[in-house]
Amino acid sequence: MPGVISRLYRGDINIDFVGKRKVWYGLSVFLLAVSILGLVLNGLNLGVEFRGGSVFDFTRTPGSSIEQVRETVADTGVHQVIVQQAGPNWRVTTESLKGDEVTKVQQTVAQKYGITEDEVSSQVIGATWGGEVSQKAWIGLAVFMIAIMLYLSVAFEWRMALAAIVALVHDLVITAGVYAWSGFEVTPATMLGFLTILGYSLYDAVVVFDMIKEVTGKLGTSARMTYTQAANNALSHTLIRSLNTSLVAILPVAAILFIGTTLLGAGTLKDLSLALFVGMVVGTYSSLCVATPILVTLKEREPKWQALAQRVHAKEAAAAKAARTAKEPVSAGSQNVTAQATDKRKKR
């Protein structure tokens, strides 16, 4: 195993990512189908910032639990009660309540847990604000996509831009699907995480595309590699860089997600870190196994690269035929020597 890792770091192992594109396409289609199914069946658990409602915060007392807090608030006549741990506090989200209903909840909670009403903070958020946030997020996403298409088209070419956008959409849908199936709350922090993974996924794809551009730019009419082979070679050489970058970025995010949320009860960090963790993992996969195979599929349709592929395959076939021909006389000679030796033994 250490030998394989060292060879991988030296670039001695050439992994055929592009040659297995059907496998990657099938895996991506499966993940997208599961994600879309989750979005259709479960939808996203939108936070109070988007759907509107009332929020109560108060200190967690010894012995209190999520179920107990939920029952306490529900006893006041509230129907939609969501209880979460937010550091040392309980965070209770309900539907939009009127002034007297908010006061009743504060009094009930204060009496139940031996605290004053002033220690039960309340906040009422209207759905209008959430709608404005959603609208601005969609506008920002659209502007981002258009800007990326223009930049990649100028810096590289439109095929690379299209492959990168497809990979970005791929990452967003799968990350949203994870939220739909897990039931994690979608908050403004989650939206920040979504926008962050777009930049991360794009960075990884640009690194790979830059190497592909450098390698394939040297291919001429006498080249011994097809565009597919050259792209796969470039991808293998950037593999370690991509994996190292991803690992360094994922480890602290994983620590926040799995340690911070379970031991410290960091609610806001949980909303942000899940989007980052899933997006980084999927983004690394898509830059290697989705964006590059799509680019190669598009480039293979160009007459220039089709002609090069035909010449390379013809040379490979001729070389294989020459190798077989070179082996035949040796075999025939060996048979003649064997026959002569047999005749001599018979004469004796």
Helices and strands as residue ranges (DSSP letters): H 2-10, G 18-20, H 21-41, E 45-46, H 48-51, E 53-59, H 66-74, E 82-86, E 89-94, H 99-113, G 117-119, E 121-125, H 127-155, H 158-182, E 185-186, H 188-216, H 227-254, I 255-264, H 267-286, I 287-291, H 292-299, H 303-347
